[in-house]
Amino acid sequence: MRFQSSHVLDFTSDVSMPVLKASLSLMVGAGDLNHNDMPNVEQFSHDVFFCNAWDINGSFQANIDWITKNESTKIICVVDYYNEVQRNKFIELFKGRFHLIDGHGGHVPHFTILELERLLAEGGEAVNIHEKSESMMPIDDAKYYFENGYFPGFAPSPQYLTSRIYTPGRLMPQEQVRELEGLFIAKINHLEKSLNQITIQRDILENLSLLPLADLQQMLACLQYEKQMPINMNGHICMNMRIWQDVTRLEIVIKKVPVDFFDTEINDKDFDTAKKARADYIIEAIRQDMENGHILGQFAKYRTLKKLLDKI
């Protein structure tokens, strides 16, 4: 261990789960710095902190000292998210333990949807799924996307849709801004009709024309996660307030939800024996796909299960 404290888990070494309460909250990108002369662990109410042990004028030790002084049970996890071994070690250790996963600001690591599924407890929620892009997008690329459904030459991540759109050589005229807003609104309304795993707050959907272009870009970026959602995860695009802030923001809140495997019906003593055996086989196959992150397989098999049980 590089850090001699029982409050620090160093994932560059072997670690084991300390004695913690069953349901935990996680703050990503904090635990090693001070903001407004206050250690992160004091500023945020979360139980576990995910950071890289940055140290600015003793800030990392200040966080450790605050935990020690206040006899807190908070834990600081030192993890390099981009190191696959360390990241997987963290996920395996805290699998199914978090009722909330948050992130401090935009420039922090962001877990994938499948990683969030592994980390969340059933009913748990995650926010700060991606950061706003700092790229610049030529307006011609944006128009190409709306005409073809993809960007020219490459397949960027969802947050590329939040890039600042510009007209080369000059400020973008208001009529072009309004044209883009119309294109984003039309695309959002089109995609919304086929959503299964993601919902949009009703009053937001009904008033898209009132949103600024940046919010429309953010919403369309969030809709790209529909195809990444496993069967036990859903998302809700809404005006959300973080527990450590007093302002709302448009974002997607990801939630881990139970899957209805129709247990009561299947286990009824009068249920057809052969059909039950078939249903049990399909359910086990779905669970295997969930464990392995095979998203298409989950939904295909679940549809087969519902068809077998006359649910569709």
C-alpha positions in Angstrom: 0.0 0.0 0.0 1.2 3.5 -0.9 -1.1 5.1 1.6 -0.9 4.3 5.3 -4.5 4.8 6.3 -7.5 2.5 6.9 -9.6 5.1 5.1 -7.8 4.7 1.8 -8.2 1.7 -0.6 -5.3 1.7 -3.0 -6.3 -0.3 -6.1 -2.8 -0.5 -7.3 -2.4 -3.1 -4.6 -4.6 -5.9 -3.2 -7.6 -4.6 -1.4 -10.5 -6.0 0.5 -13.9 -4.6 1.4 -13.8 -2.7 4.7 -16.8 -2.9 7.1 -19.3 -0.5 5.6 -23.1 -0.2 5.6 -25.0 -2.2 3.1 -26.2 0.7 0.9 -23.6 3.2 -0.2 -23.3 6.3 -2.3 -20.3 7.0 -4.6 -18.8 10.3 -5.7 -16.5 10.1 -8.7 -13.7 12.6 -9.2 -13.4 13.7 -5.6 -11.8 12.8 -2.3 -8.3 14.2 -3.0 -8.9 17.9 -3.4 -10.2 21.0 -1.5 -12.8 23.3 -2.8 -13.4 26.7 -1.1 -10.9 25.6 1.6 -13.0 22.5 2.4 -11.9 18.9 1.8 -14.1 17.0 -0.6 -15.0 14.4 2.0 -16.4 17.2 4.2 -18.2 19.0 1.3 -20.0 15.9 0.0 -22.2 13.5 2.0 -21.3 10.5 -0.1 -19.8 7.3 1.6 -17.2 6.4 -1.0 -14.9 8.6 -3.1 -13.3 7.6 -6.4 -10.1 9.6 -7.2 -6.5 9.5 -8.4 -4.9 10.8 -5.3 -4.1 14.2 -6.7 -2.4 16.4 -4.2 -2.4 20.2 -4.3 -0.7 21.7 -1.3 -1.5 18.7 0.9 -5.1 18.4 -0.2 -5.1 14.6 -0.3 -3.8 14.3 3.2 -6.3 17.0 4.3 -9.2 14.7 3.2 -7.7 11.8 5.1 -7.2 13.9 8.2 -10.8 15.1 8.1 -12.1 11.6 8.0 -9.8 10.6 10.9 -10.6 13.6 13.0 -14.4 13.2 12.6 -14.3 9.4 13.1 -16.1 9.0 9.8 -16.6 5.7 8.0 -16.0 7.4 4.6 -13.6 5.6 2.2 -11.3 7.1 -0.4 -10.6 4.8 -3.3 -7.5 5.5 -5.3 -8.2 4.2 -8.8 -6.9 4.9 -12.3 -10.1 4.4 -14.2 -8.2 4.0 -17.5 -6.3 1.1 -16.0 -8.5 -1.9 -16.8 -7.1 -4.1 -14.0 -7.7 -1.4 -11.3 -11.1 -0.4 -12.7 -12.4 -4.0 -12.8 -11.0 -4.7 -9.3 -13.0 -1.7 -8.0 -16.2 -2.8 -9.8 -15.9 -6.4 -8.5 -15.3 -5.2 -4.9 -18.3 -2.8 -4.9 -20.6 -4.9 -7.1 -24.2 -4.2 -6.3 -23.4 -1.9 -3.4 -24.4 1.7 -4.6 -27.8 3.3 -4.3 -26.3 6.5 -5.9 -23.4 7.1 -8.2 -22.6 10.8 -8.8 -19.7 12.7 -10.3 -18.2 16.0 -9.3 -18.2 18.2 -12.4 -17.7 17.2 -16.0 -14.0 16.3 -16.2 -14.2 13.1 -14.2 -14.2 9.4 -15.2 -17.6 8.2 -16.4 -18.6 4.6 -16.1 -20.2 2.8 -19.0 -23.8 1.7 -18.7 -22.8 -1.9 -18.2 -20.3 -0.9 -15.5 -23.0 1.1 -13.8 -25.3 -1.9 -14.0 -22.7 -3.9 -12.1 -22.1 -1.3 -9.5 -25.7 -0.3 -8.7 -27.9 -2.0 -6.2 -31.4 -2.7 -7.5 -33.3 0.6 -7.4 -30.1 2.5 -7.4 -29.5 5.6 -9.6 -26.6 7.1 -11.5 -26.1 10.6 -12.8 -23.2 12.4 -14.6 -23.1 9.8 -17.4 -21.0 11.8 -19.7 -19.4 15.2 -19.9 -20.2 17.9 -22.4 -17.9 17.8 -25.4 -15.3 20.5 -25.8 -15.1 19.8 -29.6 -16.2 22.2 -32.3 -18.7 20.8 -34.9 -19.0 22.5 -38.3 -22.6 23.2 -39.1 -22.3 21.1 -42.3 -21.4 18.1 -40.1 -24.5 18.6 -38.0 -26.7 18.8 -41.1 -25.0 15.7 -42.5 -26.0 13.9 -39.4 -29.6 14.8 -39.7 -29.7 13.8 -43.3 -27.9 10.5 -43.0 -28.2 9.5 -39.3 -24.4 9.5 -38.7 -21.5 11.8 -39.0 -19.2 11.9 -42.0 -16.1 9.8 -41.8 -16.2 8.5 -38.2 -18.5 7.2 -35.5 -18.1 9.5 -32.4 -19.3 8.9 -28.9 -22.7 10.2 -27.9 -21.3 13.4 -26.3 -20.0 14.6 -29.7 -23.6 15.7 -30.2 -23.0 18.3 -27.5 -20.2 19.9 -29.3 -20.4 23.6 -30.0 -21.8 24.0 -33.5 -20.3 26.8 -35.6 -20.3 28.4 -39.0 -16.7 28.6 -40.2 -15.3 32.1 -40.2 -18.2 33.9 -38.5 -20.8 33.8 -35.8 -23.7 31.6 -36.6 -26.7 33.7 -37.6 -29.9 33.4 -35.5 -31.8 31.9 -38.4 -29.3 29.0 -38.6 -29.6 28.5 -34.8 -33.4 28.3 -35.2 -32.9 25.9 -38.1 -30.7 23.6 -36.0 -33.1 23.8 -33.1 -35.9 22.6 -35.5 -33.7 19.7 -36.7 -32.9 18.6 -33.1 -36.5 18.8 -32.1 -37.7 16.8 -35.1 -35.0 14.1 -34.3 -35.9 13.9 -30.6 -39.6 13.6 -31.4 -38.9 10.9 -34.0 -36.7 8.8 -31.6 -39.0 9.3 -28.7 -41.7 7.2 -30.4 -39.5 4.1 -30.4 -38.0 4.3 -26.9 -38.3 1.4 -24.6 -35.6 1.9 -21.9 -35.5 5.7 -21.8 -38.3 8.2 -21.0 -38.4 12.0 -21.2 -40.1 14.2 -18.6 -43.5 14.9 -20.1 -43.5 18.7 -19.7 -40.0 18.9 -21.2 -41.1 16.8 -24.2 -44.2 19.0 -24.7 -42.1 22.2 -24.7 -39.0 21.4 -26.7 -39.3 24.6 -28.6 -38.6 26.5 -25.3 -35.2 24.8 -24.8 -32.0 26.4 -25.9 -29.9 24.6 -28.6 -27.4 23.3 -26.0 -30.2 21.5 -24.0 -31.6 20.0 -27.2 -28.1 18.7 -28.0 -27.7 17.3 -24.5 -31.1 15.5 -24.8 -30.3 14.0 -28.2 -27.0 12.8 -26.8 -28.8 11.1 -23.9 -31.1 9.3 -26.3 -28.1 7.5 -27.8 -27.9 5.4 -24.7 -31.1 3.6 -25.5 -29.3 0.8 -27.4 -26.7 0.4 -24.6 -29.3 -0.3 -21.9 -29.5 -3.8 -20.6 -32.9 -5.2 -19.7 -32.6 -4.2 -16.0 -31.6 -0.6 -16.6 -33.6 2.4 -17.7 -33.1 6.1 -18.1 -35.2 9.2 -17.4 -34.3 12.5 -19.1 -35.4 15.3 -16.7 -34.6 18.4 -14.8 -32.6 16.9 -12.0 -31.1 18.3 -8.8 -28.0 16.6 -7.4 -28.1 16.1 -3.6 -25.1 18.5 -3.2 -26.5 21.3 -5.3 -29.5 23.7 -5.2 -30.0 24.0 -9.0 -31.6 21.7 -11.5 -30.0 20.6 -14.8 -31.2 18.7 -17.8 -29.7 15.3 -17.7 -30.4 11.6 -17.8 -30.8 9.7 -14.6 -30.0 6.0 -15.0 -31.8 3.5 -12.7 -31.3 -0.2 -12.1 -34.7 -1.9 -12.1 -36.1 -5.4 -11.3 -36.9 -7.6 -14.2 -40.3 -9.3 -14.1 -39.7 -13.0 -14.7 -43.3 -13.9 -13.9 -42.3 -16.0 -10.9 -45.7 -16.2 -9.3 -47.3 -17.5 -12.5 -44.5 -19.9 -13.5 -44.3 -21.4 -9.9 -48.0 -21.9 -9.5 -48.7 -25.6 -8.8 -51.2 -25.7 -11.7 -48.8 -24.3 -14.2 -47.9 -26.6 -17.1 -44.8 -28.6 -16.2 -43.3 -28.7 -19.7 -43.9 -25.0 -20.1 -42.3 -24.3 -16.7 -39.2 -26.2 -17.7 -38.9 -24.2 -20.9 -39.5 -20.9 -19.1 -36.9 -21.8 -16.4 -34.4 -22.5 -19.2 -35.0 -19.2 -20.9 -34.8 -17.3 -17.7 -31.5 -18.8 -16.9 -30.2 -17.9 -20.4 -31.4 -14.3 -19.9 -29.5 -14.1 -16.5 -26.4 -15.4 -18.3 -26.7 -12.7 -20.9 -27.2 -10.1 -18.2 -24.1 -11.3 -16.4 -22.0 -11.3 -19.6 -23.4 -8.0 -20.9 -25.0 -9.4 -24.0 -27.7 -6.8 -24.5 -29.4 -8.0 -27.7 -29.6 -11.5 -26.4 -31.3 -10.4 -23.2 -34.1 -8.7 -25.1 -34.5 -11.4 -27.7 -34.8 -14.1 -25.0 -37.1 -12.0 -22.9 -39.4 -11.6 -25.8 -39.4 -15.4 -26.3 -40.3 -15.8 -22.6 -43.2 -13.4 -22.9 -44.4 -15.1 -26.1 -44.2 -18.5 -24.3 -46.3 -17.1 -21.5 -48.8 -15.4 -23.8 -47.7 -11.9 -22.6 -47.4 -10.6 -26.2 
